[in-house]
Amino acid sequence: MAAVLGTGRNRSLPSLVPASLRRFGGAMQHPAASSARPGSPEHGAGAAAGPGAGGAGGAGGWLGALRFDNLALRSLPVEHSEDSAPRAVPGACFCRVLPTPLRNPRLVAMSLPALALLGLEAAELEEREEAEAALYFSGNRLLPGSEPAAHCYCGHQFGSFAGQLGDGAAMYLGEVLGPRGGRWEMQLKGAGLTPFSRQADGRKVLRSSIREFLCSEAMFHLGIPTTRAGTCVTSDSEVVRDIFYDGNPKKEKCTVVLRIASTFLRFGSFEIFKPTDEYTGRKGPSVNRNDIRIQMLDYVIGTFYPEIQEAYSDNNIQRNAAFFKEITKRTARLVAEWQCVGFCHGVLNTDNMSIVGLTIDYGPFGFMDRYDPEHICNGSDNTGRYAYNKQPEICKWNLGKLAEALVPELPLEISELILEEEYDAEFEKHYLQKMRKKLGLTRLELEEDNKLVSELLETMHLTGGDFTNIFYLLSSFSVDFDPSRLEDFLEKLASQCASMEELKVAFKPQMDPRQLSMMLMLAQSNPQLFALIGTKANINKELERIEQFTKLQQLTAADLLSRNKRHWTEWLEKYKVRLQKEIEGISDVDAWNTDRVKVMNSNNPKYILRNYIAQNAIEAAENGDFSEVRNVLKLLENPFQETESSTEVKGDMEEEEATAAAAACAQATRSRLPYCSKPPLWASELCVT
């Protein structure tokens, strides 16, 4: 699913999206650009072709150092036809493809830390090296040793088996041996048509590419397992996108992201063997090819889990069980990490779940701003299947589908037992360990800590607290605050809570009253028809919004502030009691506090990729200015640091004062807000679909 930003959310009932909200959005793809292959004139002067035209032999000194060793293509079956026509690809894990060239490719940004994995070391790149990166990492020219291919996989999308999916816009380039012993798969996303493109054009646009590029690197520097992004290259080639599915398409720039990972194999890679699904009637393209399933297991375990292969080399069932146990635990830890930074993936289909436990396929993701356990970052997720609080159980469900896909090489009774015994326990353990660090609970592990965390999140929810900034502020809380310092701290916390204006936007009813009345009557009179056009959960949520919005009309800003301070005072008293238990018996409390603050500041980021930050960078890039993308990238490489970019607000104004002022002057100061600010009001119009 392509990641794009828009405004408004798809509803169970038709609704008009106000023109004022239509900033950017959806991914309905209309092929408009030429489908030229390498060697065609589409790419224009200077962007020479694929291997047949000498394009694989011209890499200069910088890129010429890449050492390819394409193990996946040697280990797994490959269909050798280079025909890009959409079709089923039976009996193969990959098929040969060629990138479609772009006109005038140019570099938007590159991540030197990511490229260093490949052995591409440089403090700064010269103009010639940037041009070389744009040429090769757009797909206009192939690197010596690269073998472009598209991967075949299936998937359960929003709970239903979708049949063959595959790399419809991504291409495996090959695997590079890094200088430190790593093996890294290089992949171009947005490089053109493949047999898996279906009715689409194999292209990505600038909006979604910038988001994926920045978030891949942001997650890595937050310490969360993820695929990486080496470069983002745009062009003068264009495709047409109907952003809001409203019959008003527009042209956008084709853009390609260089993605890097140990592998891009996923749960859905093993679903190509699935027989006809009883609900959708679809099946995988390689039904009854258990020989390929065995090849895939041998390759995945031997390459990415070598310690398991070595330990169980003489018993495949035990080996496969150990592999499933390990990917279960890795996935549980991964989603625990997401929950602890407020990250929502948005499309947790089985084809978007990494077989080695990485965050993969950044589409309609989002970092949560105001804490809401039911936060939905994907505007296309009408039922909230992939809401923030649903992520742990959905990942467990996906593991269940992986277990089914491994039969008969791993009997279901074994994998289901592993899943029940390991997943929840691993998630809860890792989540609580991480939350203790975020709260500076460094010495003791008490049973009551889980309740303290739950009460903190409930207080955030009641006050509309900014998830990231509240956690960041807590490191400055002290057990020996006097009343005046405590009041100052409460003011800072209150500044990170939702204002009256923000709450009115959040709880504004979204259905026409007549529509709602009709739906309520229909639910009573004709439940079967109601089930086809709406859900009880959606109606209940709308009724809750109406109730909250009505209460807000009767509340003053002073009342809201007083209520928020009361909630935070109650929780801080519990937090203070817990911290006092930490220091019992300690002779040097100052040293303990220094260590506590250090731990908290290395686990609570100051900077995350908020939607409004990404939007500002996207708008600048769409106007030809890539500097903001590069500034944001540098900022996200140091998410825990105090230092802010030179493009931010200067002067002595306190951060919380800037945040409080943001709501009043958002439109006038969009480009001048501190990157650590909670979002301005206009950001509530943004929606990812």
Phi, psi and omega in degrees: 000130181285145179264127178213158180254143177208188178233148185082163181233141177300136183245165174291332177252148179296140176212151180275137175271119180303140182301328182294341182265353188278080183267308177192151189189213198327176191237028175294121190257131176236105181303122180231334181280161176299144177263036182299145177264170177308135181100348179279167182281356188300324186288346177080185185294143171084359183243067190295172203276194179281196190300327182293340181252020178084006184289347182265007185238009190250012183296135182281194186299323184291305181277341180294345181280352181295132182251105182273141172210094194272073186298321183300319182287338176276337188262338186236153183294137183235131171276127192268352177296138177261015178291123183269005181299136179302132182191166171287145180237085181280152171068021181212149174264338178222158168225147181291139177218171172227139177297149174268122185297157179246155175276127173052060179293142179212149187283127172276309181195160174220149177258107180295322176299323179289317180294333179297334176302327183273356184092010178267084183266135175192136175288314176216150181257140175282167181302322180296319181290324176296318179296322179294318178298318180297321182293312184277326184268008166266344186092002180291334176220144183263140178285145175303127180096347179281148181224085185302136180207156176246139185269137178266125175210166176241190178180154168267116181250121184052038173092353182242141181288126187260358183077208182293131175241275176084177181286088181281343179220003182244152179223126169295127175266326184149182181242129183254136175275116183282166184290341182255020175094355180281158174243123188235122175281133175257137183219137174260125178253119182102020188270004174121187188295143171223170176299348182257010183285347181053235182269006184266188187245004178074012183249155169239157183250175187299319183302302185292329182290318177298318180298313180295316180302309183292319184287325177304314181286324177301316182295320179300314183286346170279353179087020183256130180305130186200157164290160182248168177230121183270316181216160171230119186237124176253185189199181173266354174291147184229151169232163181256133178232132173267089193300319184251013180054036186241015179080017178237070182288159175217159180276142177221157184286131173291135184220146183234136176249132171275114179256147184226133176198165174297323174197153174252015173295150188218175179306317182297343177300329181270357181269002178291348181264000187294128175290177185307126182284135185290340182263319184258344182076005180267158177219165176286159182284347184237044177301141178070014177257064180296337177298324178286323176301319178296317177301316182295317178296317178301316182292311184296311183289316181295328184270317189252348177227056187298329180293327177288317178302318182291321184287331186234038185296339184255007181213100185293325180295314178295321177299312182294325177294319179295321176298313181296322177297319182291317180291330174298314182290321178298318181294319178298317179293322181298311182291331174297320177296319177302312184299328185280348173245006178074028181271132175244126182286316175100322182221071183276057172284163181295335178280357177248024180244119185288140180284353176242011173082035177256156166287127188221150175062078180280100178252247181276052180284172174191143170270130182293133175266270175295130184293123176213111184301337180261019182302132177244119182270342183258112182296346178271354183272079188296330184264355181074024181302323185251030176299161182309310185283352179267349187302316180301315183288328179291320178296325176293319178299317179297322176297326176297323177289324174298318179302316178298323184287343181271351177291136010265003184290342170220107182304142186297326181295332178283312184292322180295323177294317177301314182299316181291325183280329191256320194295302184299318181297317180293318179299309184297320179297311183291320180299313182290323176301316180293318180294324176299318178295320180295333179261001178074025178269085194263343187255317187246149172242099185256151181297331183287349184297325180299319179292321179299317178296315180299320180289328175296313181295323177294322177294319174302316182295315181296327185258358183066036184292145175286120188302311184290313187287329176296311178301318182296323181291330188298339179292341179267005175279142180231146180291341182251028175301134170276170185305321183290320179291325176296319179296320177299318181293320177297324177297319179295316177299317182297327180293342179261008176263160183294134176284170177303317181297317180296319181293323179294324176292317184294323186255011179298127179304144187247357176248147170297135182306325180291323176299313182298316179299318179298317182295321179295319178293320180295322179299328180278318189272328184215076184302328181293315178294320179301321182295335180283332187240358180198173177230152179299323180297318179297318180294316179299322179294321178294319177297322177295319178300317180298316180298314180295319181295321178296318178297322181296328180297336183260006185250137175266163178300323179294320178299317181297315179298315180297318180296316180297317179297323179296315179299316183288326177298318180296317181288320181298329177296319177293320179296320179298317179299318180292320178294325179296328176293329179296326188262002177298127178083003180269132180276324182249087183292326180297318179295320177299315182294323177298317179293320179300312181296321179297316179296316181296317183287346175262002178235350178243101183294148172273330184237131171229169179274083177288154182301322183289331177291315177298319182297318178299318179294321180295314182297320178296317181295322178295339175265012175091004181253108182267001186295325181290324175301316182290323177297314181296321177302312180298321179297316183288344175287347179226065189291341183260001185276153177282331188295133178250159184293154179294347180275356182274175180301134177256167178110189187261002183299131181295149183302318183291331177291321177297320180294317180296325180284341188299318184296326183283331186230035186302311185295327183281339188237020188308315185279354185249002179292144172299144181296339180270003182289145169294157193293147174287169184300322183298336181294339179293344178281344184280138178214136181261133181230000000 
